[in-house]
Amino acid sequence: MAESPRVSFCATDLNTVGRLKESIESVETLGKIVGAPFEIVVAEGPSTDGSTEALRSLCGSRPFLKVVTHQQKNRGYGRRLAFEASSGQTIVPFDTSLSYSPDYGDLLRRYLALSTPRMLFSEVCALSRESILKVGGWRDLIGGEDLDLYARIIVAVGVLAYPTGLRGSQSARMSSFARQMRYERGSWIRQLRRIYEVQRDQIIGGNYRVEDLMDFNRRKSWARRVSLRVFFTLAYWGSRRSAIRPFQTDRNNYLVLRDALLESLDRSDYLELHWAGHEPRLPLTEDEVGYLSQRSRRWHELGTTVDRYVVPK
């Protein structure tokens, strides 16, 4: 499609009927605050809870809402399909199980005014169409698809970090596990297979080793860690048989992302946005803090930057 000076909010959806309307309405508010022409593009998979019908109903009163249907239970595929059906120069991925604070509309407006090729990283991210095309776009991964893309974009064009975690945002939060299991509501065997496939693709998307995954779970009990090592090893073997190969640098992609965010915060890149009243905050779990303190090349180098911006969650 030909590019236009608009913003395209893109999502993939499956079985979120109880959260869908609130999410779309919050994104619509963001688009209106941004002040540029915008569209919302949703790639709708084979939902069984009425989400497809709900989206069609929402389209009736919202000409800027476009729905593309498909039959894949694959988040990366849906992301790619929504992107390909969009026409904006700036792409803003979102999750239809989440709602977003209106304040992010002003953040996006200020980001657009910078006309920078760097990716904006916040609870609402923004990427240029050019950068997505430059690195090859989303790949057909059912887990780790965003990390896989973001790492490639960071290496190619850089990142501007402004994480905040605003109150009132993402009020309809679901765990990452719950978001994935919307995609499989069959027998326990099919659900178990889904869990394995998600972990396999997260290994590809993150370019993880088994030891990386074990380090994220170092606080688990001995028995739990034994079972996890077996599971992670099987998923790792599966990842090496996949046709999709990990994006590889000298670090895994999680570290590529986190190191880049810390560096951007240390440089105070966020001051370029002149977004008053919101102090940058990088929420991390205890497991993430433990992992980064051991593995991140920037964690100790930046010292007080970490203490200032990292907020345990």
N, C-alpha and C positions, 0 to 999 in steps of 0.2 A: 504494500500500500504506500501511496505517496505520503511524505511527512507533512504535518501541519503543526502550527505553533500551539498545540493544545497539550493538556496533561491527560494521560490515560491511567486511570486506576484499574489495575488488573488483578484478578483473583481466580482461583479454582475452587469449586464448591462440590460438596457431596454430603447430603444428610445433615443439614444445619437449619431445618425449618424453624426451630424455636429461637434462633438467634439471627436469622438472615435479614429480616426487615430492619432491625435495630442497627445491624452492621452497615447495610446499604445506606440507610438514612444518615448515619454518622459520616460516611464517606462523601455523600452528597453535600453535607454541610462543609466538609473540608474543601471540596471543589468550588463551592460558592465563595468561600473566604479567599481562596487562592486568587481569584479574580481573572483568571485566564480561561479560555474555552476548555471544557473538560468532558470526558466520557468515562463511564464505568463499564468495564468489559469483564464478564464472568463466564468462565468455561465450566459448564454444568455437566457433571458426570452422571452415571446411572443411579440417581437418588431413588430411595424407596419410601421416604417419609413425607413426600409432598413438596420438597424443596423446588423441584422443577416447575410445578404449577404456581408456587408462590412467586418465583422469579418472573414467570410470564405475566402474572397479575401486576407485579411492580413495574414491569415494562410499559404497561398500558398508560400510566400517568407520568412516565419518565422517559422522554425521547432520547436522553443521553445514556440510557442503560441498554447495553447490548449483551445478549446471551448467546453463547455458542455451545451447543450440546455435543457430547461425545459419549463413548461407552467404555472408557478406560478408567480404572481405579488407580490412577497414577498422578501424584501431585506435580511432578516435574513436567509431565506431558500436558497437564492442564495449564500450568504456568506458560509453557511455550505456546499453546494454542491461543490463550487469551492475548499474549503478546503479539502473535502473528495477526490476530483479528483487530488489533488496536491501530491507531494512526498518529498518536501523539509523539512529540519529540522527547518528552519526559515521561518515564514510566514509574508509577508508584504501586508496588505490590501491596496487597492487603489480604487479610484473612477474614473470611465471611463468618467465622465463629467469634470474632472480636468486634467491639465498638471502640471508637477513637475519640479522644478529647478534641473539641473544636480548636484548641490552641495550636494543634499541629497544622491547621490550615495556614496560620500566620507564619509558622516555620517554613512550610513549603513555599509560600509566597516570597519570603526573603531568600530562600535558596535559589529559586528561579531568577531572581534579580541579579544574582552573582554571575550567571551564565558560565559556570565552571563545569568542566568535564568530570570532576570528581564525584563519586557517589556520596550522597548524603546518608549517613547511618544514624538512625534514631529508632524510636518505636514505629515510626513511619519512615521508611527508606524511600529514596528517589534516585533513579538512574537514567542516564541519557540513552535514547534509542541507539545512538551511534556506538556507545561503549558496549552495549549488549550485543549488537551485531558484530562488533570488532572481536569479541572473545568467543563467539559462537552460540550465545544464548543459553537458556535453560536446557538441561538434558533430561532424558526420560528416567529420572530417579524417583522412587516413591518415598525416599527419605534423604535428607541432606542436600536437597536440590538447591536451596538458597545459598547455603554455605559454599557449595561447589561453584556457583556463579559468582558470588561476592568475592571469593578469593581470587578468581581470575580477573575480575574487574579491578580489584585493589592493586594487583601487580601491574596491570596495564595502565590505569589512569589515576589511581590513588583514592583516598577517602577523606571526607570531612565529617568528623564525629561530633554529634550533639545528642547523646543519649540522655533522657530525663526521667522517664517513668512517671508522667503526670498523673495526679489524682483525677479520678473520673474517666480515665482512659482504659480501654480494654476491660470494661466492667464485666463482660460476659466471657471471662477467661476460662479456657479449657486447658488441661495438661496436654503436652505434646503427644503423650500416649493416647489420650482420648480423641485428639484430633485425627490421629492416624486410624484408630479403630472405627471411626465413622465409615471408613472405606471397606470394611469387611464385617458383615453381620450374619455370616453363615455359621456353619458348625464350628465346634471348638478346634477341629483339625485345620479348617480353613483360617481361623483366627490365629492359630499357632504358626501356620505358614506365613501369614501376613507379618507377624512379629519378626520372624526370621528374615523375610525379604526387606523389611524396613531397616533392620540392623545391618544387613548386607549392603544396602544402598547408602546408609549413613557412613559406613566405612569407606565406600567409594567417594562420596561427596566430601568427606573430611580428610581423605588420604590418611586414615588412621592405621596404626598398628595395634595388635592385641594389647601390648603393654600400655599404650595410651589409654585404651578403654578401661583397663584394670586400674590405672592411676586415678581415673575419675571415680572409681568405686572403692577406694582404699579404706574408707570408713565402714564398709560392710563387714558382716561377720565372716569368719573363716569359711564356714560351710557355704555361705552365699557366694563368696569369691571363687570357690572351687567350681560351682555350677556355672557362674558367669564366665569363667575362663573357658570352659568347654563350649559354651554357647558362642562366645566371641570368636573362638578359634574356628568353629564351623562356619560362622558368618564370614570370617576373613577368607577362608578357602573359597567360599561361594563368590566373594567379591573378585577374586583373582581369576575366576572362570567367566566373569561377565564380559559382554562385548563392550561395555562402557569402562574406560580406564580412568583411574584417578588423575586429577590435575596435580602434578608433582613439582614441588620446589624443595629447598633444603629443610623445610618444616612441614608439619601437617597443616591443613587449611584452617583449622581452628586457631592455631598459633599465628598464621598469616593475618587472620582477621583481628585477633585480640592485640597483637603487637602493633598493628597499624592504628587501631583505635587509641591505644595508649600514647603512641607517638603524636597523633593528631591532637589529643587533649593536652599533651605536654607543650605543643606549639601554640596552643590556644587558638586553633583554627576557627573554633566556634564564634570567636569575637567578630569574624568577618560578617556574620549574619545579623549582628545588632539586634538580637532577640532578647529583650529585657525581661527580667523577672524570673528566669528559669535557669537555675544552676545545673550544669551538666552532671549527671550521675550515671555511673556504669554499674548496674545491679548484677552481682555474680553470686552464685550459690557457694556454699562452703567447699563443695567438691571442686568447683572451678577455681576458687581462690587457692586451694591446696595444689591443684595441678599447675596453675600459672606460676606460683611461687617456686616450683621446682623446674618447670620446663621453659618458661618465657624468657627470651633473651633481653627483653626490655623491662621486666618486672622490677628487678633489683636496681638496674641502671637508673630508672626514673624516680625511685625512692618516694619523695613526698608527693609526687604527682599521683601515684597509686593511692596513697593515704587520703588525698584530697577528693578523688573522683570515684573510687570504688566503694560501693555500698553493698554489704552482704545482704542476701535476701533469703 
